Amino acid sequence: MTDVAAWRGGEWRPLLALAVPLALSQLAQIAIGTTDVVMMGWLGPEALAAGSLGSSVFFMLFLIGLGVLLVVPPLAAEAVGAEKPDLLRATIHQGLWVATAIGVPFAVVVWFTEPILLLLGQDAAVAAMAGDYQRVMLWGMVPGLWLVVLRGYVSALSRPRALTVVLLLGVGFNALSNYGLMFGNFGLPALGLVGAGISSSLVQTLMCLGLLAYLRIDRGFREHRLLAGLFRADWARFRLILKLGTPVGITLLCDTGVLSGAVMLIGLFGAGQLAGHAIAMQCAMVALMVPLGIAQATTVRVGLAVGRGDRIAVGDAGWSGTVIALIAAAAVAMLFWMVPDRLAGLFLDRAGPDAGPAFAMAVSFLWLAALFHILQAVVVVLAGAVRGMRDTTTALWFVIGGYWGVGFGCAAFLALPLGLEGKGVWIGLIVGYAVMTLGLIRRFRARGPILDKLVTSSAPAAP
């Protein structure tokens, strides 16, 4: 019997129960950022440019911190599976310590957004606006990273509903506070871009405090005494989070770097192709939120199985998550293939002046984005499964070799010497993800030696 055939049908129920609210949480998170971009556009093109540039500095650093803290859910799940509540608390405590230790210096770097942008040759006026925006937005860095840790806690306990509610409330609060602080509504001062920064910091802080308050009130969470011993050092756990998490942070940074490089390549072929690429990629990124939720659930389910010492359940969780992600991604791909013109029409008026070339390229790229999304869904879920076994370096090497080396190299070759332009870039990205997919499938199938080491150290506590 093959590895995939060994998947027991019973795993999909608990995995879906965890994946659905996590996917909704991911969609809520991207909705907050999308709201900011839309409202910045209402301020004018200069404000939108400044906001985008400033946010690029903030989110590059936040992404690194997010990657480091993505190891908290599987470590917490291991403790839950092994029935070690003290280890669960220690994991969350040290996750909060790590979030603070990296978040504070990152916030200091964000303070210097303006000189950083000037060194990169950006317009002085735009850099100044971006600097003002980021000097208020930076106060949301640490609370945002704390929220990532608390998200790992509720996920490990398979109770993410409170997180979903908090994030959905955050979407509404962010829209209202932007509307008030940016444009002077509700009797508030019109602060423009600075108002957007204040709103972002407030929403991150309030979401963190809101989730923490719920954890203190709810009886099921309260019994874990989450904050007991918060200031007690556990340097071994602290170092473990940094050791396992740093490669994940670098992986996310490298992954984002490839997409940024793709934008630069397509920009060589004119504004029409660049606009079409932006539309197709935005559709793919929104669609990715569902596989990301499935990946987070898969990571937790694998971690729980590792904590119990159940090797079969590790495979069940990994392959179940992959199948569910494939089904969800195939549905989205069919949408991209069947109605690409309608999707492009959400961003561009086809009849508008000069919109024709960009609209045509968006439709063309959406056809390729469908296959890109299917492969991306498999990659993020299998990477989550491998991460659940404490293997955080494999995905990094596949991103460097498969995505940067093979994928981006292929994109440049197809786009430039072969003259396929933007289509060549998308084909290269697809090839890169195909290499990563095959590599991660092989890695997860060969999980035996990793599990041999883990299950002996994660045995359940004696009754």
BELKASUL-V819620 format. One record per helix or strand. SS is the DSSP state (H for helix, E for strand). FROM is the first residue (numbers start at 1). LEN is the number of residues. If there is no record, write none. Layout:
SS & FROM & LEN
SS & FROM & LEN
//
This chain:
H & 4 & 3
H & 11 & 33
H & 45 & 25
H & 71 & 11
H & 85 & 27
H & 113 & 7
H & 124 & 33
H & 161 & 23
H & 193 & 25
H & 219 & 4
H & 235 & 33
H & 271 & 38
H & 311 & 28
H & 340 & 6
H & 356 & 32
H & 394 & 22
H & 421 & 25
H & 448 & 10
//
